[in-house]
Amino acid sequence: WTVACNDSRLWHKTIYIKGYGTRYVHDTGGMPMDTLDLFVGSLDEAYQVGRRNVEVYLVGD
């Protein structure tokens, strides 16, 4: 699974999203600041995840 993140410094980096695990930042997207777009497997899963405030950590450099 991949993530889009509006911070270009995180492009092609691995991050840990609390509750969702490790993900790879694949795109910069067009979201507002401090926003991630978590790609999931289906529309139903996207509705289940919804919008949430979560802790995010950079994994390595």
Jmol script that loads the backbone (N, CA, C; Angstrom):
load data "model"
ATOM      1  N   TRP A   1       0.846  -1.195   0.000  1.00  0.00           N
ATOM      2  CA  TRP A   1       0.000   0.000   0.000  1.00  0.00           C
ATOM      3  C   TRP A   1       0.874   1.234   0.000  1.00  0.00           C
ATOM      4  N   THR A   2       0.389   2.273  -0.619  1.00  0.00           N
ATOM      5  CA  THR A   2       1.164   3.507  -0.722  1.00  0.00           C
ATOM      6  C   THR A   2       0.392   4.685  -0.145  1.00  0.00           C
ATOM      7  N   VAL A   3       1.080   5.814  -0.070  1.00  0.00           N
ATOM      8  CA  VAL A   3       0.517   7.025   0.515  1.00  0.00           C
ATOM      9  C   VAL A   3       0.878   8.205  -0.376  1.00  0.00           C
ATOM     10  N   ALA A   4      -0.023   9.177  -0.481  1.00  0.00           N
ATOM     11  CA  ALA A   4       0.303  10.473  -1.062  1.00  0.00           C
ATOM     12  C   ALA A   4       0.414  11.454   0.102  1.00  0.00           C
ATOM     13  N   CYS A   5       1.426  12.296   0.060  1.00  0.00           N
ATOM     14  CA  CYS A   5       1.696  13.236   1.147  1.00  0.00           C
ATOM     15  C   CYS A   5       2.048  14.582   0.537  1.00  0.00           C
ATOM     16  N   ASN A   6       1.511  15.665   1.084  1.00  0.00           N
ATOM     17  CA  ASN A   6       1.735  16.981   0.486  1.00  0.00           C
ATOM     18  C   ASN A   6       3.127  17.538   0.758  1.00  0.00           C
ATOM     19  N   ASP A   7       3.921  16.890   1.593  1.00  0.00           N
ATOM     20  CA  ASP A   7       5.275  17.351   1.908  1.00  0.00           C
ATOM     21  C   ASP A   7       6.263  16.650   0.979  1.00  0.00           C
ATOM     22  N   SER A   8       6.788  17.371  -0.003  1.00  0.00           N
ATOM     23  CA  SER A   8       7.666  16.758  -1.006  1.00  0.00           C
ATOM     24  C   SER A   8       8.953  16.209  -0.403  1.00  0.00           C
ATOM     25  N   ARG A   9       9.320  16.637   0.807  1.00  0.00           N
ATOM     26  CA  ARG A   9      10.511  16.086   1.461  1.00  0.00           C
ATOM     27  C   ARG A   9      10.319  14.615   1.816  1.00  0.00           C
ATOM     28  N   LEU A  10       9.072  14.159   1.887  1.00  0.00           N
ATOM     29  CA  LEU A  10       8.790  12.763   2.231  1.00  0.00           C
ATOM     30  C   LEU A  10       8.588  11.878   1.007  1.00  0.00           C
ATOM     31  N   TRP A  11       8.646  12.455  -0.180  1.00  0.00           N
ATOM     32  CA  TRP A  11       8.453  11.696  -1.409  1.00  0.00           C
ATOM     33  C   TRP A  11       9.500  10.593  -1.503  1.00  0.00           C
ATOM     34  N   HIS A  12       9.079   9.396  -1.809  1.00  0.00           N
ATOM     35  CA  HIS A  12       9.929   8.207  -1.912  1.00  0.00           C
ATOM     36  C   HIS A  12      10.581   7.831  -0.584  1.00  0.00           C
ATOM     37  N   LYS A  13       9.914   8.130   0.516  1.00  0.00           N
ATOM     38  CA  LYS A  13      10.373   7.744   1.853  1.00  0.00           C
ATOM     39  C   LYS A  13       9.380   6.741   2.433  1.00  0.00           C
ATOM     40  N   THR A  14       9.823   6.038   3.451  1.00  0.00           N
ATOM     41  CA  THR A  14       8.958   5.107   4.166  1.00  0.00           C
ATOM     42  C   THR A  14       8.536   5.761   5.472  1.00  0.00           C
ATOM     43  N   ILE A  15       7.237   5.707   5.762  1.00  0.00           N
ATOM     44  CA  ILE A  15       6.705   6.266   7.001  1.00  0.00           C
ATOM     45  C   ILE A  15       5.929   5.190   7.747  1.00  0.00           C
ATOM     46  N   TYR A  16       5.783   5.387   9.051  1.00  0.00           N
ATOM     47  CA  TYR A  16       4.959   4.505   9.873  1.00  0.00           C
ATOM     48  C   TYR A  16       3.739   5.299  10.295  1.00  0.00           C
ATOM     49  N   ILE A  17       2.551   4.786  10.006  1.00  0.00           N
ATOM     50  CA  ILE A  17       1.296   5.432  10.380  1.00  0.00           C
ATOM     51  C   ILE A  17       0.680   4.594  11.492  1.00  0.00           C
ATOM     52  N   LYS A  18       0.563   5.173  12.683  1.00  0.00           N
ATOM     53  CA  LYS A  18       0.040   4.445  13.833  1.00  0.00           C
ATOM     54  C   LYS A  18      -1.356   3.910  13.515  1.00  0.00           C
ATOM     55  N   GLY A  19      -1.510   2.610  13.672  1.00  0.00           N
ATOM     56  CA  GLY A  19      -2.780   1.958  13.385  1.00  0.00           C
ATOM     57  C   GLY A  19      -2.867   1.365  11.987  1.00  0.00           C
ATOM     58  N   TYR A  20      -1.930   1.751  11.095  1.00  0.00           N
ATOM     59  CA  TYR A  20      -1.957   1.274   9.711  1.00  0.00           C
ATOM     60  C   TYR A  20      -0.642   0.649   9.271  1.00  0.00           C
ATOM     61  N   GLY A  21       0.416   0.845  10.047  1.00  0.00           N
ATOM     62  CA  GLY A  21       1.695   0.224   9.738  1.00  0.00           C
ATOM     63  C   GLY A  21       2.576   1.062   8.836  1.00  0.00           C
ATOM     64  N   THR A  22       3.559   0.390   8.263  1.00  0.00           N
ATOM     65  CA  THR A  22       4.558   1.032   7.418  1.00  0.00           C
ATOM     66  C   THR A  22       4.022   1.202   6.004  1.00  0.00           C
ATOM     67  N   ARG A  23       4.223   2.383   5.448  1.00  0.00           N
ATOM     68  CA  ARG A  23       3.770   2.686   4.094  1.00  0.00           C
ATOM     69  C   ARG A  23       4.848   3.473   3.359  1.00  0.00           C
ATOM     70  N   TYR A  24       4.809   3.424   2.034  1.00  0.00           N
ATOM     71  CA  TYR A  24       5.757   4.118   1.169  1.00  0.00           C
ATOM     72  C   TYR A  24       5.070   5.339   0.558  1.00  0.00           C
ATOM     73  N   VAL A  25       5.710   6.509   0.652  1.00  0.00           N
ATOM     74  CA  VAL A  25       5.144   7.736   0.082  1.00  0.00           C
ATOM     75  C   VAL A  25       5.432   7.735  -1.417  1.00  0.00           C
ATOM     76  N   HIS A  26       4.372   7.573  -2.195  1.00  0.00           N
ATOM     77  CA  HIS A  26       4.458   7.368  -3.639  1.00  0.00           C
ATOM     78  C   HIS A  26       4.221   8.648  -4.445  1.00  0.00           C
ATOM     79  N   ASP A  27       3.537   9.610  -3.845  1.00  0.00           N
ATOM     80  CA  ASP A  27       3.088  10.781  -4.595  1.00  0.00           C
ATOM     81  C   ASP A  27       3.002  11.959  -3.640  1.00  0.00           C
ATOM     82  N   THR A  28       3.025  13.177  -4.178  1.00  0.00           N
ATOM     83  CA  THR A  28       2.853  14.358  -3.336  1.00  0.00           C
ATOM     84  C   THR A  28       1.399  14.794  -3.257  1.00  0.00           C
ATOM     85  N   GLY A  29       0.565  14.372  -4.171  1.00  0.00           N
ATOM     86  CA  GLY A  29      -0.860  14.688  -4.105  1.00  0.00           C
ATOM     87  C   GLY A  29      -1.137  16.180  -4.148  1.00  0.00           C
ATOM     88  N   GLY A  30      -2.390  16.554  -3.905  1.00  0.00           N
ATOM     89  CA  GLY A  30      -2.788  17.955  -3.916  1.00  0.00           C
ATOM     90  C   GLY A  30      -3.591  18.309  -2.681  1.00  0.00           C
ATOM     91  N   MET A  31      -3.303  17.621  -1.572  1.00  0.00           N
ATOM     92  CA  MET A  31      -4.062  17.824  -0.340  1.00  0.00           C
ATOM     93  C   MET A  31      -3.562  19.057   0.412  1.00  0.00           C
ATOM     94  N   PRO A  32      -4.358  19.530   1.374  1.00  0.00           N
ATOM     95  CA  PRO A  32      -3.909  20.629   2.235  1.00  0.00           C
ATOM     96  C   PRO A  32      -2.723  20.185   3.105  1.00  0.00           C
ATOM     97  N   MET A  33      -2.026  21.149   3.716  1.00  0.00           N
ATOM     98  CA  MET A  33      -0.890  20.836   4.595  1.00  0.00           C
ATOM     99  C   MET A  33      -1.299  19.856   5.685  1.00  0.00           C
ATOM    100  N   ASP A  34      -0.323  19.081   6.129  1.00  0.00           N
ATOM    101  CA  ASP A  34      -0.499  18.113   7.217  1.00  0.00           C
ATOM    102  C   ASP A  34      -1.568  17.076   6.903  1.00  0.00           C
ATOM    103  N   THR A  35      -1.657  16.672   5.639  1.00  0.00           N
ATOM    104  CA  THR A  35      -2.652  15.695   5.214  1.00  0.00           C
ATOM    105  C   THR A  35      -1.979  14.574   4.440  1.00  0.00           C
ATOM    106  N   LEU A  36      -2.412  13.341   4.710  1.00  0.00           N
ATOM    107  CA  LEU A  36      -1.969  12.169   3.958  1.00  0.00           C
ATOM    108  C   LEU A  36      -3.166  11.571   3.252  1.00  0.00           C
ATOM    109  N   ASP A  37      -2.926  10.951   2.127  1.00  0.00           N
ATOM    110  CA  ASP A  37      -3.960  10.201   1.424  1.00  0.00           C
ATOM    111  C   ASP A  37      -3.497   8.750   1.407  1.00  0.00           C
ATOM    112  N   LEU A  38      -4.134   7.913   2.204  1.00  0.00           N
ATOM    113  CA  LEU A  38      -3.764   6.509   2.342  1.00  0.00           C
ATOM    114  C   LEU A  38      -4.531   5.684   1.319  1.00  0.00           C
ATOM    115  N   PHE A  39      -3.811   5.068   0.389  1.00  0.00           N
ATOM    116  CA  PHE A  39      -4.460   4.220  -0.602  1.00  0.00           C
ATOM    117  C   PHE A  39      -4.846   2.903   0.048  1.00  0.00           C
ATOM    118  N   VAL A  40      -6.089   2.498  -0.121  1.00  0.00           N
ATOM    119  CA  VAL A  40      -6.593   1.242   0.442  1.00  0.00           C
ATOM    120  C   VAL A  40      -7.146   0.382  -0.687  1.00  0.00           C
ATOM    121  N   GLY A  41      -7.578  -0.841  -0.355  1.00  0.00           N
ATOM    122  CA  GLY A  41      -7.944  -1.814  -1.373  1.00  0.00           C
ATOM    123  C   GLY A  41      -9.275  -1.615  -2.070  1.00  0.00           C
ATOM    124  N   SER A  42     -10.213  -0.904  -1.434  1.00  0.00           N
ATOM    125  CA  SER A  42     -11.541  -0.781  -2.041  1.00  0.00           C
ATOM    126  C   SER A  42     -12.237   0.483  -1.542  1.00  0.00           C
ATOM    127  N   LEU A  43     -13.314   0.837  -2.214  1.00  0.00           N
ATOM    128  CA  LEU A  43     -14.110   1.988  -1.796  1.00  0.00           C
ATOM    129  C   LEU A  43     -14.719   1.751  -0.419  1.00  0.00           C
ATOM    130  N   ASP A  44     -15.192   0.532  -0.169  1.00  0.00           N
ATOM    131  CA  ASP A  44     -15.755   0.213   1.148  1.00  0.00           C
ATOM    132  C   ASP A  44     -14.723   0.415   2.251  1.00  0.00           C
ATOM    133  N   GLU A  45     -13.489  -0.029   1.998  1.00  0.00           N
ATOM    134  CA  GLU A  45     -12.427   0.144   2.983  1.00  0.00           C
ATOM    135  C   GLU A  45     -12.116   1.626   3.187  1.00  0.00           C
ATOM    136  N   ALA A  46     -12.160   2.404   2.120  1.00  0.00           N
ATOM    137  CA  ALA A  46     -11.925   3.848   2.235  1.00  0.00           C
ATOM    138  C   ALA A  46     -12.980   4.495   3.128  1.00  0.00           C
ATOM    139  N   TYR A  47     -14.236   4.094   2.976  1.00  0.00           N
ATOM    140  CA  TYR A  47     -15.292   4.628   3.838  1.00  0.00           C
ATOM    141  C   TYR A  47     -15.092   4.198   5.286  1.00  0.00           C
ATOM    142  N   GLN A  48     -14.598   2.979   5.509  1.00  0.00           N
ATOM    143  CA  GLN A  48     -14.338   2.509   6.873  1.00  0.00           C
ATOM    144  C   GLN A  48     -13.217   3.312   7.526  1.00  0.00           C
ATOM    145  N   VAL A  49     -12.176   3.606   6.764  1.00  0.00           N
ATOM    146  CA  VAL A  49     -11.050   4.377   7.292  1.00  0.00           C
ATOM    147  C   VAL A  49     -11.477   5.822   7.515  1.00  0.00           C
ATOM    148  N   GLY A  50     -12.126   6.418   6.542  1.00  0.00           N
ATOM    149  CA  GLY A  50     -12.593   7.798   6.660  1.00  0.00           C
ATOM    150  C   GLY A  50     -11.455   8.783   6.882  1.00  0.00           C
ATOM    151  N   ARG A  51     -11.763   9.880   7.575  1.00  0.00           N
ATOM    152  CA  ARG A  51     -10.760  10.894   7.922  1.00  0.00           C
ATOM    153  C   ARG A  51     -10.438  10.745   9.393  1.00  0.00           C
ATOM    154  N   ARG A  52      -9.153  10.752   9.699  1.00  0.00           N
ATOM    155  CA  ARG A  52      -8.717  10.571  11.087  1.00  0.00           C
ATOM    156  C   ARG A  52      -7.459  11.382  11.356  1.00  0.00           C
ATOM    157  N   ASN A  53      -7.269  11.721  12.604  1.00  0.00           N
ATOM    158  CA  ASN A  53      -5.999  12.284  13.059  1.00  0.00           C
ATOM    159  C   ASN A  53      -5.157  11.122  13.555  1.00  0.00           C
ATOM    160  N   VAL A  54      -3.961  10.956  13.001  1.00  0.00           N
ATOM    161  CA  VAL A  54      -3.090   9.843  13.371  1.00  0.00           C
ATOM    162  C   VAL A  54      -1.658  10.347  13.567  1.00  0.00           C
ATOM    163  N   GLU A  55      -0.869   9.565  14.305  1.00  0.00           N
ATOM    164  CA  GLU A  55       0.548   9.864  14.471  1.00  0.00           C
ATOM    165  C   GLU A  55       1.313   9.226  13.323  1.00  0.00           C
ATOM    166  N   VAL A  56       2.288   9.973  12.772  1.00  0.00           N
ATOM    167  CA  VAL A  56       3.083   9.497  11.638  1.00  0.00           C
ATOM    168  C   VAL A  56       4.558   9.719  11.962  1.00  0.00           C
ATOM    169  N   TYR A  57       5.373   8.708  11.641  1.00  0.00           N
ATOM    170  CA  TYR A  57       6.809   8.772  11.908  1.00  0.00           C
ATOM    171  C   TYR A  57       7.583   8.410  10.654  1.00  0.00           C
ATOM    172  N   LEU A  58       8.698   9.092  10.417  1.00  0.00           N
ATOM    173  CA  LEU A  58       9.599   8.756   9.326  1.00  0.00           C
ATOM    174  C   LEU A  58      10.405   7.535   9.736  1.00  0.00           C
ATOM    175  N   VAL A  59      10.497   6.539   8.842  1.00  0.00           N
ATOM    176  CA  VAL A  59      11.264   5.326   9.109  1.00  0.00           C
ATOM    177  C   VAL A  59      12.613   5.478   8.419  1.00  0.00           C
ATOM    178  N   GLY A  60      13.682   5.602   9.173  1.00  0.00           N
ATOM    179  CA  GLY A  60      15.015   5.784   8.594  1.00  0.00           C
ATOM    180  C   GLY A  60      15.145   7.127   7.912  1.00  0.00           C
ATOM    181  N   ASP A  61      16.048   7.193   6.929  1.00  0.00           N
ATOM    182  CA  ASP A  61      16.245   8.434   6.170  1.00  0.00           C
ATOM    183  C   ASP A  61      15.826   8.189   4.767  1.00  0.00           C
TER     184      ASP A  61
END
end "model"
wireframe off; spacefill off
backbone 0.3
color backbone group
